[in-house]
Amino acid sequence: MKKISVIFILPDLETGGAERIVTTIANHLSRDRFEPKILLLRKQGGYLNLLKKDIEVIDINTERIRHSLKPILREIYRRKPDIVFSGFGEVNAYLSLFIKLFPKTKFIARETNVVTQHVTRKEIKFFYNFYNNYHKIIAQSDDMMKDLTRNFGIKPGKVVKINNPVDFDFIDERMRTSVRPESFRYNCKNVVAIGNLSARKGFDNLLKVFSRLKNENVLLHILGDGQDREILHQMKDFLGLKNVIFHGRQENPYQFLKYADLFILSSRYEGFPNVLLEAGACGTYSLANNCPGGINEIIQHHINGEIADINNHEDFSQAVMNILHKTYDKDAIKDAIKSRFSKNIILDRYEKVLMDLMTKF
Protein backbone atom coordinates (compact mmCIF):
# COMPACT_ATOMS: atom_id res chain seq x y z
CA MET A 1 0.00 0.00 0.00
CA LYS A 2 1.29 3.45 -0.90
CA LYS A 3 2.14 5.51 2.17
CA ILE A 4 0.21 8.73 2.77
CA SER A 5 2.56 11.70 2.55
CA VAL A 6 1.89 14.40 5.15
CA ILE A 7 3.58 17.79 5.37
CA PHE A 8 3.25 19.53 8.74
CA ILE A 9 3.74 23.33 8.67
CA LEU A 10 5.07 25.37 11.60
CA PRO A 11 7.03 28.63 11.94
CA ASP A 12 9.86 26.84 13.81
CA LEU A 13 10.43 24.19 16.48
CA GLU A 14 10.95 26.45 19.47
CA THR A 15 9.72 25.00 22.75
CA GLY A 16 6.05 26.02 22.57
CA GLY A 17 2.78 24.12 22.79
CA ALA A 18 1.96 23.81 19.07
CA GLU A 19 5.53 22.79 18.30
CA ARG A 20 5.50 20.12 20.99
CA ILE A 21 2.23 18.62 19.75
CA VAL A 22 3.20 18.54 16.07
CA THR A 23 6.57 17.00 17.00
CA THR A 24 4.77 14.28 18.99
CA ILE A 25 2.30 13.57 16.17
CA ALA A 26 4.99 13.42 13.46
CA ASN A 27 7.26 11.21 15.59
CA HIS A 28 4.58 8.67 16.42
CA LEU A 29 2.47 8.36 13.27
CA SER A 30 2.48 4.78 11.98
CA ARG A 31 5.32 4.44 9.45
CA ASP A 32 3.40 1.61 7.77
CA ARG A 33 0.74 4.10 6.72
CA PHE A 34 2.30 7.57 6.76
CA GLU A 35 5.38 9.42 5.54
CA PRO A 36 5.66 12.62 7.63
CA LYS A 37 7.70 15.72 6.76
CA ILE A 38 7.90 19.04 8.60
CA LEU A 39 8.07 22.37 6.76
CA LEU A 40 9.52 25.18 8.86
CA LEU A 41 9.73 28.87 8.14
CA ARG A 42 12.96 28.82 10.14
CA LYS A 43 14.93 25.68 10.93
CA GLN A 44 15.56 26.43 14.58
CA GLY A 45 14.33 25.50 18.04
CA GLY A 46 14.91 23.04 20.84
CA TYR A 47 12.48 20.44 19.49
CA LEU A 48 14.61 19.86 16.38
CA ASN A 49 16.70 17.48 18.49
CA LEU A 50 13.59 15.48 19.41
CA LEU A 51 12.53 14.72 15.83
CA LYS A 52 13.02 11.17 14.64
CA LYS A 53 15.76 10.80 12.04
CA ASP A 54 13.40 9.62 9.28
CA ILE A 55 11.45 12.91 9.28
CA GLU A 56 12.61 15.26 6.53
CA VAL A 57 12.78 18.90 7.63
CA ILE A 58 12.00 21.40 4.85
CA ASP A 59 13.50 24.80 5.67
CA ILE A 60 12.15 27.73 3.63
CA ASN A 61 14.31 30.18 5.62
CA THR A 62 11.75 32.99 5.95
CA GLU A 63 11.58 35.33 8.94
CA ARG A 64 8.04 36.64 8.61
CA ILE A 65 4.89 34.57 8.21
CA ARG A 66 3.36 36.92 5.65
CA HIS A 67 6.44 36.48 3.42
CA SER A 68 6.29 32.70 3.70
CA LEU A 69 3.27 32.03 1.49
CA LYS A 70 5.04 31.86 -1.87
CA PRO A 71 7.73 29.41 -0.70
CA ILE A 72 5.11 27.30 1.14
CA LEU A 73 2.92 27.11 -1.96
CA ARG A 74 5.97 26.34 -4.10
CA GLU A 75 6.89 23.39 -1.86
CA ILE A 76 3.31 22.05 -1.92
CA TYR A 77 3.20 22.30 -5.71
CA ARG A 78 6.61 20.64 -6.09
CA ARG A 79 6.12 17.81 -3.59
CA LYS A 80 2.40 17.15 -4.16
CA PRO A 81 1.69 15.73 -0.67
CA ASP A 82 -1.50 13.83 0.05
CA ILE A 83 -2.16 15.95 3.13
CA VAL A 84 -0.99 19.37 4.33
CA PHE A 85 -1.35 19.80 8.09
CA SER A 86 -0.97 23.43 9.17
CA GLY A 87 -0.38 23.68 12.90
CA PHE A 88 -0.14 27.40 13.65
CA GLY A 89 -3.01 29.90 13.70
CA GLU A 90 -1.59 32.69 11.55
CA VAL A 91 -0.20 30.30 8.92
CA ASN A 92 -3.59 28.56 8.87
CA ALA A 93 -5.32 31.87 8.21
CA TYR A 94 -3.17 32.89 5.23
CA LEU A 95 -3.09 29.39 3.75
CA SER A 96 -6.89 29.11 3.70
CA LEU A 97 -7.02 31.43 0.66
CA PHE A 98 -5.02 29.08 -1.57
CA ILE A 99 -6.37 25.61 -0.78
CA LYS A 100 -8.46 25.40 -3.94
CA LEU A 101 -5.28 25.68 -6.03
CA PHE A 102 -4.44 22.10 -5.00
CA PRO A 103 -7.50 19.92 -5.72
CA LYS A 104 -5.60 16.65 -5.16
CA THR A 105 -4.24 17.62 -1.74
CA LYS A 106 -6.28 17.53 1.47
CA PHE A 107 -5.74 20.37 3.95
CA ILE A 108 -6.07 20.25 7.74
CA ALA A 109 -5.80 23.22 10.11
CA ARG A 110 -5.07 22.67 13.77
CA GLU A 111 -6.20 25.72 15.74
CA THR A 112 -4.09 26.66 18.73
CA ASN A 113 -6.38 28.99 20.70
CA VAL A 114 -9.93 30.17 21.21
CA VAL A 115 -9.83 32.51 18.22
CA THR A 116 -12.08 35.33 19.48
CA GLN A 117 -9.91 35.59 22.61
CA HIS A 118 -6.58 35.41 20.79
CA VAL A 119 -6.81 37.08 17.37
CA THR A 120 -6.97 40.88 17.54
CA ARG A 121 -5.72 41.90 14.08
CA LYS A 122 -8.65 42.56 11.71
CA GLU A 123 -6.80 41.29 8.65
CA ILE A 124 -6.22 37.90 10.33
CA LYS A 125 -9.86 37.63 11.40
CA PHE A 126 -10.82 38.33 7.77
CA PHE A 127 -9.13 35.11 6.63
CA TYR A 128 -11.47 33.05 8.79
CA ASN A 129 -14.09 33.76 6.10
CA PHE A 130 -12.18 31.17 4.05
CA TYR A 131 -11.74 28.55 6.77
CA ASN A 132 -14.42 26.34 5.29
CA ASN A 133 -11.95 25.70 2.45
CA TYR A 134 -10.14 23.34 4.83
CA HIS A 135 -11.19 19.73 4.60
CA LYS A 136 -10.89 19.38 8.39
CA ILE A 137 -10.22 21.77 11.27
CA ILE A 138 -8.95 20.32 14.51
CA ALA A 139 -10.10 22.01 17.70
CA GLN A 140 -8.42 21.01 20.93
CA SER A 141 -11.31 21.75 23.26
CA ASP A 142 -15.08 22.21 23.38
CA ASP A 143 -14.55 25.95 23.96
CA MET A 144 -12.50 26.23 20.77
CA MET A 145 -14.96 24.12 18.78
CA LYS A 146 -17.96 26.25 19.84
CA ASP A 147 -16.06 29.45 19.10
CA LEU A 148 -15.25 28.38 15.53
CA THR A 149 -18.77 27.25 14.67
CA ARG A 150 -20.69 30.04 16.42
CA ASN A 151 -18.52 33.07 15.73
CA PHE A 152 -16.85 32.27 12.40
CA GLY A 153 -19.50 30.31 10.53
CA ILE A 154 -17.40 27.15 10.28
CA LYS A 155 -19.59 24.22 9.28
CA PRO A 156 -19.90 21.85 12.27
CA GLY A 157 -18.97 18.87 10.09
CA LYS A 158 -15.65 20.51 9.27
CA VAL A 159 -14.53 20.66 12.89
CA VAL A 160 -13.35 17.67 14.89
CA LYS A 161 -12.24 17.86 18.51
CA ILE A 162 -9.00 16.12 19.37
CA ASN A 163 -7.36 16.92 22.70
CA ASN A 164 -3.59 17.25 22.98
CA PRO A 165 -1.51 14.10 23.49
CA VAL A 166 0.84 13.61 26.44
CA ASP A 167 4.04 11.68 25.79
CA PHE A 168 4.48 9.90 29.12
CA ASP A 169 7.58 8.02 27.92
CA PHE A 170 9.34 11.30 27.13
CA ILE A 171 8.30 12.95 30.41
CA ASP A 172 9.19 9.90 32.53
CA GLU A 173 12.64 9.80 30.93
CA ARG A 174 13.19 13.49 31.72
CA MET A 175 12.01 13.01 35.30
CA ARG A 176 14.28 10.00 35.86
CA THR A 177 17.33 12.19 35.26
CA SER A 178 15.95 15.13 37.27
CA VAL A 179 17.27 16.30 40.60
CA ARG A 180 15.54 18.66 42.98
CA PRO A 181 16.23 22.26 41.82
CA GLU A 182 18.69 24.07 44.08
CA SER A 183 16.25 26.99 44.38
CA PHE A 184 13.60 24.72 45.98
CA ARG A 185 13.77 25.20 49.73
CA TYR A 186 13.02 22.29 52.04
CA ASN A 187 11.55 24.45 54.78
CA CYS A 188 8.78 25.90 52.60
CA LYS A 189 6.25 25.01 49.90
CA ASN A 190 7.40 25.40 46.30
CA VAL A 191 4.82 26.50 43.71
CA VAL A 192 5.56 26.47 39.97
CA ALA A 193 4.08 28.43 37.06
CA ILE A 194 5.25 28.04 33.45
CA GLY A 195 4.59 30.02 30.29
CA ASN A 196 5.50 32.80 27.93
CA LEU A 197 5.84 36.07 29.81
CA SER A 198 2.98 37.82 28.03
CA ALA A 199 -0.36 39.30 29.04
CA ARG A 200 -2.19 36.17 27.89
CA LYS A 201 -0.56 34.06 30.62
CA GLY A 202 -1.80 36.30 33.44
CA PHE A 203 1.42 36.42 35.49
CA ASP A 204 0.54 39.98 36.54
CA ASN A 205 -2.49 38.55 38.35
CA LEU A 206 -0.36 35.79 39.84
CA LEU A 207 2.07 38.33 41.29
CA LYS A 208 -0.87 40.17 42.88
CA VAL A 209 -2.01 36.87 44.38
CA PHE A 210 1.43 36.25 45.86
CA SER A 211 1.57 39.77 47.27
CA ARG A 212 -1.06 38.45 49.68
CA LEU A 213 1.19 35.49 50.59
CA LYS A 214 4.31 37.44 51.57
CA ASN A 215 4.14 36.22 55.14
CA GLU A 216 3.54 32.59 54.22
CA ASN A 217 6.26 29.98 53.85
CA VAL A 218 5.66 29.71 50.09
CA LEU A 219 7.97 30.28 47.12
CA LEU A 220 6.71 30.91 43.58
CA HIS A 221 8.97 29.75 40.75
CA ILE A 222 8.08 31.22 37.32
CA LEU A 223 9.60 29.52 34.26
CA GLY A 224 9.58 31.21 30.87
CA ASP A 225 10.60 34.28 28.92
CA GLY A 226 8.79 36.81 26.76
CA GLN A 227 8.01 40.41 25.89
CA ASP A 228 6.64 41.30 29.35
CA ARG A 229 9.74 40.12 31.23
CA GLU A 230 10.92 43.59 32.29
CA ILE A 231 7.43 44.74 33.29
CA LEU A 232 6.90 41.65 35.44
CA HIS A 233 10.33 42.01 37.09
CA GLN A 234 9.52 45.64 37.88
CA MET A 235 6.14 44.61 39.25
CA LYS A 236 7.81 42.02 41.47
CA ASP A 237 10.16 44.69 42.86
CA PHE A 238 7.34 47.22 43.29
CA LEU A 239 5.27 44.69 45.26
CA GLY A 240 8.31 43.64 47.32
CA LEU A 241 7.96 39.97 46.41
CA LYS A 242 11.01 38.22 47.81
CA ASN A 243 9.01 34.98 47.62
CA VAL A 244 8.97 35.02 43.77
CA ILE A 245 11.83 33.72 41.58
CA PHE A 246 12.01 34.14 37.79
CA HIS A 247 14.02 31.30 36.25
CA GLY A 248 13.76 32.17 32.56
CA ARG A 249 13.23 29.47 29.96
CA GLN A 250 14.23 26.00 31.18
CA GLU A 251 15.29 23.10 28.97
CA ASN A 252 13.85 20.59 31.45
CA PRO A 253 10.74 22.06 33.14
CA TYR A 254 9.81 18.56 34.35
CA GLN A 255 12.58 18.89 36.94
CA PHE A 256 10.53 21.70 38.50
CA LEU A 257 7.14 20.05 38.03
CA LYS A 258 8.30 16.77 39.58
CA TYR A 259 9.29 18.38 42.88
CA ALA A 260 6.63 21.12 43.02
CA ASP A 261 4.03 21.15 45.77
CA LEU A 262 1.57 22.84 43.40
CA PHE A 263 1.36 23.97 39.78
CA ILE A 264 -0.61 27.15 38.94
CA LEU A 265 -2.08 28.06 35.55
CA SER A 266 -2.89 31.77 35.62
CA SER A 267 -3.78 32.24 31.92
CA ARG A 268 -6.51 34.60 30.72
CA TYR A 269 -7.34 32.10 27.96
CA GLU A 270 -5.88 28.93 26.48
CA GLY A 271 -6.37 26.46 23.63
CA PHE A 272 -5.83 23.24 25.54
CA PRO A 273 -2.87 23.87 27.85
CA ASN A 274 -0.08 21.33 27.45
CA VAL A 275 1.62 22.50 30.60
CA LEU A 276 -1.48 21.66 32.66
CA LEU A 277 -1.47 18.17 31.14
CA GLU A 278 2.26 17.79 31.77
CA ALA A 279 1.98 18.92 35.38
CA GLY A 280 -0.53 16.11 35.89
CA ALA A 281 1.77 13.68 34.07
CA CYS A 282 4.42 14.56 36.65
CA GLY A 283 1.97 13.78 39.47
CA THR A 284 1.63 17.42 40.49
CA TYR A 285 -1.68 18.86 41.67
CA SER A 286 -2.86 22.01 39.82
CA LEU A 287 -4.81 25.16 40.53
CA ALA A 288 -6.06 26.77 37.31
CA ASN A 289 -7.74 30.05 36.53
CA ASN A 290 -11.31 29.68 35.32
CA CYS A 291 -10.68 30.72 31.71
CA PRO A 292 -11.74 29.56 28.21
CA GLY A 293 -9.74 26.76 26.61
CA GLY A 294 -10.58 23.31 27.90
CA ILE A 295 -9.53 23.78 31.53
CA ASN A 296 -12.68 22.04 32.77
CA GLU A 297 -11.96 19.11 30.42
CA ILE A 298 -8.56 18.53 32.03
CA ILE A 299 -9.22 19.22 35.70
CA GLN A 300 -11.03 16.50 37.64
CA HIS A 301 -12.01 18.32 40.81
CA HIS A 302 -10.04 17.24 43.90
CA ILE A 303 -8.32 14.47 41.93
CA ASN A 304 -5.76 16.25 39.76
CA GLY A 305 -6.63 19.87 40.52
CA GLU A 306 -9.07 22.68 41.15
CA ILE A 307 -10.39 25.74 39.29
CA ALA A 308 -10.77 29.22 40.78
CA ASP A 309 -11.09 32.83 39.59
CA ILE A 310 -7.66 34.48 39.72
CA ASN A 311 -9.19 37.94 39.28
CA ASN A 312 -10.36 37.57 42.88
CA HIS A 313 -6.81 37.74 44.22
CA GLU A 314 -7.77 37.20 47.85
CA ASP A 315 -9.88 34.09 47.26
CA PHE A 316 -7.29 32.63 44.88
CA SER A 317 -4.54 33.14 47.45
CA GLN A 318 -6.67 31.32 50.01
CA ALA A 319 -7.20 28.48 47.55
CA VAL A 320 -3.40 28.21 47.17
CA MET A 321 -2.94 27.90 50.93
CA ASN A 322 -5.81 25.43 51.34
CA ILE A 323 -4.26 23.13 48.74
CA LEU A 324 -0.76 23.41 50.22
CA HIS A 325 -2.07 22.25 53.60
CA LYS A 326 -3.30 18.96 52.08
CA THR A 327 -1.67 15.97 50.41
CA TYR A 328 -2.71 14.37 47.14
CA ASP A 329 -2.21 10.96 45.51
CA LYS A 330 0.44 11.40 42.82
CA ASP A 331 -0.49 8.14 41.10
CA ALA A 332 -4.16 9.18 40.93
CA ILE A 333 -3.12 12.53 39.42
CA LYS A 334 -1.03 10.78 36.75
CA ASP A 335 -3.81 8.28 36.00
CA ALA A 336 -6.35 11.11 35.56
CA ILE A 337 -4.21 12.39 32.66
CA LYS A 338 -2.97 9.07 31.27
CA SER A 339 -6.41 7.48 31.01
CA ARG A 340 -7.69 10.31 28.79
CA PHE A 341 -4.76 12.03 27.07
CA SER A 342 -1.90 9.55 26.63
CA LYS A 343 -0.27 9.78 23.20
CA ASN A 344 -1.55 6.36 22.10
CA ILE A 345 -5.19 7.35 22.67
CA ILE A 346 -4.84 10.73 20.94
CA LEU A 347 -2.64 9.48 18.08
CA ASP A 348 -5.32 6.91 17.18
CA ARG A 349 -7.76 9.81 16.72
CA TYR A 350 -5.31 11.77 14.56
CA GLU A 351 -4.60 8.74 12.39
CA LYS A 352 -8.33 8.13 11.93
CA VAL A 353 -8.85 11.73 10.73
CA LEU A 354 -5.94 11.42 8.29
CA MET A 355 -7.14 8.06 6.95
CA ASP A 356 -10.75 9.26 6.64
CA LEU A 357 -9.59 12.25 4.59
CA MET A 358 -8.05 9.92 2.03
CA THR A 359 -11.11 7.68 1.74
CA LYS A 360 -14.09 10.05 2.07
CA PHE A 361 -13.06 12.98 -0.14
C-alpha positions in Angstrom: 0.0 0.0 0.0 1.3 3.5 -0.9 2.1 5.5 2.2 0.2 8.7 2.8 2.6 11.7 2.5 1.9 14.4 5.2 3.6 17.8 5.4 3.3 19.5 8.7 3.7 23.3 8.7 5.1 25.4 11.6 7.0 28.6 11.9 9.9 26.8 13.8 10.4 24.2 16.5 10.9 26.4 19.5 9.7 25.0 22.8 6.1 26.0 22.6 2.8 24.1 22.8 2.0 23.8 19.1 5.5 22.8 18.3 5.5 20.1 21.0 2.2 18.6 19.8 3.2 18.5 16.1 6.6 17.0 17.0 4.8 14.3 19.0 2.3 13.6 16.2 5.0 13.4 13.5 7.3 11.2 15.6 4.6 8.7 16.4 2.5 8.4 13.3 2.5 4.8 12.0 5.3 4.4 9.5 3.4 1.6 7.8 0.7 4.1 6.7 2.3 7.6 6.8 5.4 9.4 5.5 5.7 12.6 7.6 7.7 15.7 6.8 7.9 19.0 8.6 8.1 22.4 6.8 9.5 25.2 8.9 9.7 28.9 8.1 13.0 28.8 10.1 14.9 25.7 10.9 15.6 26.4 14.6 14.3 25.5 18.0 14.9 23.0 20.8 12.5 20.4 19.5 14.6 19.9 16.4 16.7 17.5 18.5 13.6 15.5 19.4 12.5 14.7 15.8 13.0 11.2 14.6 15.8 10.8 12.0 13.4 9.6 9.3 11.4 12.9 9.3 12.6 15.3 6.5 12.8 18.9 7.6 12.0 21.4 4.9 13.5 24.8 5.7 12.2 27.7 3.6 14.3 30.2 5.6 11.7 33.0 5.9 11.6 35.3 8.9 8.0 36.6 8.6 4.9 34.6 8.2 3.4 36.9 5.7 6.4 36.5 3.4 6.3 32.7 3.7 3.3 32.0 1.5 5.0 31.9 -1.9 7.7 29.4 -0.7 5.1 27.3 1.1 2.9 27.1 -2.0 6.0 26.3 -4.1 6.9 23.4 -1.9 3.3 22.0 -1.9 3.2 22.3 -5.7 6.6 20.6 -6.1 6.1 17.8 -3.6 2.4 17.2 -4.2 1.7 15.7 -0.7 -1.5 13.8 0.0 -2.2 15.9 3.1 -1.0 19.4 4.3 -1.3 19.8 8.1 -1.0 23.4 9.2 -0.4 23.7 12.9 -0.1 27.4 13.6 -3.0 29.9 13.7 -1.6 32.7 11.6 -0.2 30.3 8.9 -3.6 28.6 8.9 -5.3 31.9 8.2 -3.2 32.9 5.2 -3.1 29.4 3.7 -6.9 29.1 3.7 -7.0 31.4 0.7 -5.0 29.1 -1.6 -6.4 25.6 -0.8 -8.5 25.4 -3.9 -5.3 25.7 -6.0 -4.4 22.1 -5.0 -7.5 19.9 -5.7 -5.6 16.7 -5.2 -4.2 17.6 -1.7 -6.3 17.5 1.5 -5.7 20.4 4.0 -6.1 20.2 7.7 -5.8 23.2 10.1 -5.1 22.7 13.8 -6.2 25.7 15.7 -4.1 26.7 18.7 -6.4 29.0 20.7 -9.9 30.2 21.2 -9.8 32.5 18.2 -12.1 35.3 19.5 -9.9 35.6 22.6 -6.6 35.4 20.8 -6.8 37.1 17.4 -7.0 40.9 17.5 -5.7 41.9 14.1 -8.6 42.6 11.7 -6.8 41.3 8.7 -6.2 37.9 10.3 -9.9 37.6 11.4 -10.8 38.3 7.8 -9.1 35.1 6.6 -11.5 33.1 8.8 -14.1 33.8 6.1 -12.2 31.2 4.1 -11.7 28.6 6.8 -14.4 26.3 5.3 -12.0 25.7 2.4 -10.1 23.3 4.8 -11.2 19.7 4.6 -10.9 19.4 8.4 -10.2 21.8 11.3 -9.0 20.3 14.5 -10.1 22.0 17.7 -8.4 21.0 20.9 -11.3 21.8 23.3 -15.1 22.2 23.4 -14.6 26.0 24.0 -12.5 26.2 20.8 -15.0 24.1 18.8 -18.0 26.2 19.8 -16.1 29.5 19.1 -15.2 28.4 15.5 -18.8 27.2 14.7 -20.7 30.0 16.4 -18.5 33.1 15.7 -16.9 32.3 12.4 -19.5 30.3 10.5 -17.4 27.2 10.3 -19.6 24.2 9.3 -19.9 21.8 12.3 -19.0 18.9 10.1 -15.6 20.5 9.3 -14.5 20.7 12.9 -13.3 17.7 14.9 -12.2 17.9 18.5 -9.0 16.1 19.4 -7.4 16.9 22.7 -3.6 17.3 23.0 -1.5 14.1 23.5 0.8 13.6 26.4 4.0 11.7 25.8 4.5 9.9 29.1 7.6 8.0 27.9 9.3 11.3 27.1 8.3 12.9 30.4 9.2 9.9 32.5 12.6 9.8 30.9 13.2 13.5 31.7 12.0 13.0 35.3 14.3 10.0 35.9 17.3 12.2 35.3 15.9 15.1 37.3 17.3 16.3 40.6 15.5 18.7 43.0 16.2 22.3 41.8 18.7 24.1 44.1 16.3 27.0 44.4 13.6 24.7 46.0 13.8 25.2 49.7 13.0 22.3 52.0 11.5 24.5 54.8 8.8 25.9 52.6 6.3 25.0 49.9 7.4 25.4 46.3 4.8 26.5 43.7 5.6 26.5 40.0 4.1 28.4 37.1 5.3 28.0 33.5 4.6 30.0 30.3 5.5 32.8 27.9 5.8 36.1 29.8 3.0 37.8 28.0 -0.4 39.3 29.0 -2.2 36.2 27.9 -0.6 34.1 30.6 -1.8 36.3 33.4 1.4 36.4 35.5 0.5 40.0 36.5 -2.5 38.6 38.4 -0.4 35.8 39.8 2.1 38.3 41.3 -0.9 40.2 42.9 -2.0 36.9 44.4 1.4 36.3 45.9 1.6 39.8 47.3 -1.1 38.4 49.7 1.2 35.5 50.6 4.3 37.4 51.6 4.1 36.2 55.1 3.5 32.6 54.2 6.3 30.0 53.9 5.7 29.7 50.1 8.0 30.3 47.1 6.7 30.9 43.6 9.0 29.7 40.7 8.1 31.2 37.3 9.6 29.5 34.3 9.6 31.2 30.9 10.6 34.3 28.9 8.8 36.8 26.8 8.0 40.4 25.9 6.6 41.3 29.4 9.7 40.1 31.2 10.9 43.6 32.3 7.4 44.7 33.3 6.9 41.6 35.4 10.3 42.0 37.1 9.5 45.6 37.9 6.1 44.6 39.2 7.8 42.0 41.5 10.2 44.7 42.9 7.3 47.2 43.3 5.3 44.7 45.3 8.3 43.6 47.3 8.0 40.0 46.4 11.0 38.2 47.8 9.0 35.0 47.6 9.0 35.0 43.8 11.8 33.7 41.6 12.0 34.1 37.8 14.0 31.3 36.3 13.8 32.2 32.6 13.2 29.5 30.0 14.2 26.0 31.2 15.3 23.1 29.0 13.9 20.6 31.5 10.7 22.1 33.1 9.8 18.6 34.4 12.6 18.9 36.9 10.5 21.7 38.5 7.1 20.1 38.0 8.3 16.8 39.6 9.3 18.4 42.9 6.6 21.1 43.0 4.0 21.1 45.8 1.6 22.8 43.4 1.4 24.0 39.8 -0.6 27.1 38.9 -2.1 28.1 35.6 -2.9 31.8 35.6 -3.8 32.2 31.9 -6.5 34.6 30.7 -7.3 32.1 28.0 -5.9 28.9 26.5 -6.4 26.5 23.6 -5.8 23.2 25.5 -2.9 23.9 27.8 -0.1 21.3 27.4 1.6 22.5 30.6 -1.5 21.7 32.7 -1.5 18.2 31.1 2.3 17.8 31.8 2.0 18.9 35.4 -0.5 16.1 35.9 1.8 13.7 34.1 4.4 14.6 36.7 2.0 13.8 39.5 1.6 17.4 40.5 -1.7 18.9 41.7 -2.9 22.0 39.8 -4.8 25.2 40.5 -6.1 26.8 37.3 -7.7 30.0 36.5 -11.3 29.7 35.3 -10.7 30.7 31.7 -11.7 29.6 28.2 -9.7 26.8 26.6 -10.6 23.3 27.9 -9.5 23.8 31.5 -12.7 22.0 32.8 -12.0 19.1 30.4 -8.6 18.5 32.0 -9.2 19.2 35.7 -11.0 16.5 37.6 -12.0 18.3 40.8 -10.0 17.2 43.9 -8.3 14.5 41.9 -5.8 16.3 39.8 -6.6 19.9 40.5 -9.1 22.7 41.1 -10.4 25.7 39.3 -10.8 29.2 40.8 -11.1 32.8 39.6 -7.7 34.5 39.7 -9.2 37.9 39.3 -10.4 37.6 42.9 -6.8 37.7 44.2 -7.8 37.2 47.8 -9.9 34.1 47.3 -7.3 32.6 44.9 -4.5 33.1 47.5 -6.7 31.3 50.0 -7.2 28.5 47.6 -3.4 28.2 47.2 -2.9 27.9 50.9 -5.8 25.4 51.3 -4.3 23.1 48.7 -0.8 23.4 50.2 -2.1 22.3 53.6 -3.3 19.0 52.1 -1.7 16.0 50.4 -2.7 14.4 47.1 -2.2 11.0 45.5 0.4 11.4 42.8 -0.5 8.1 41.1 -4.2 9.2 40.9 -3.1 12.5 39.4 -1.0 10.8 36.8 -3.8 8.3 36.0 -6.3 11.1 35.6 -4.2 12.4 32.7 -3.0 9.1 31.3 -6.4 7.5 31.0 -7.7 10.3 28.8 -4.8 12.0 27.1 -1.9 9.5 26.6 -0.3 9.8 23.2 -1.5 6.4 22.1 -5.2 7.4 22.7 -4.8 10.7 20.9 -2.6 9.5 18.1 -5.3 6.9 17.2 -7.8 9.8 16.7 -5.3 11.8 14.6 -4.6 8.7 12.4 -8.3 8.1 11.9 -8.9 11.7 10.7 -5.9 11.4 8.3 -7.1 8.1 6.9 -10.7 9.3 6.6 -9.6 12.3 4.6 -8.1 9.9 2.0 -11.1 7.7 1.7 -14.1 10.0 2.1 -13.1 13.0 -0.1 
